[in-house]
Amino acid sequence: MRAAKAITVFLLLVTLHYALRPLLGWRAPMDFLVIAVLLTAVRVRPGTAAVIGFISGIAADALTPESFGSSALAFTAVAYLASWLKAVFFADNFALNGIFFFLGKWGADLVIVLTERQLKGFELLQQVLLWSPLSALVTAFAGLVLLVLLRPLLDEPATS
C-alpha cells in the first residue's frame, strides 16, 4: 500500500511538471520533477534513488537532445545524495524540508548548466547566481505546499 501511494504521488508530480509548468511560462519555473525525485529518493535506498533519478533525468533530457545527459547526471547525483543524507535533512521539520528542496533544485540546475556548456561569461553567472536560485526558491515553496497537501499520502501509518 505504501509503494502504491508513493507511485501515485510521483506520477502526480511528473504530470504537474509536464502539464502545468509549460502553461506558467516563468523565467524561474518551479520544478515538479525535482520535487518528485527528492520525495521519492528519501523513501528508498541510495542505489534505487540513483536509478529513479537517472530515469527521470533521461525523460527530461529526451526533450532537449542538444544537451542529452545533463539532466540524467544531475538527477542521479541529487537523488543519490538525497537518499544518502535523508536522516540528516528529511526530518519532520518544515524549514529543513524547504532547505532540502532549495538545495536539491539549485544543485541539479548547477550540474545541468555546467555540463551543457551552452552559457558563458555573464550569462552563466546570471543563470547560476540569479535565475537558478530564484527557480530553486519557487520550487522549495511549491514543494512545501505540496508536502502539506499530500501529507496523507506521504505519511506512513503508525504501527502498534
QUITA-V600347 format. One line per field, one symbol per residue. psi: psi as a letter, one per 40 degrees, with the letter a starting at -180 (. if undefined). Layout:
psi=???
This chain:
psi=dddddddddddddddddeddddddfidgiigddddddddddeeiidddddddddddddddddegdefhddddddddddddddddeddddfafhdddddddddddddddddddddddfdiibdddddddecdddddddddddddddddddeddddihihi.
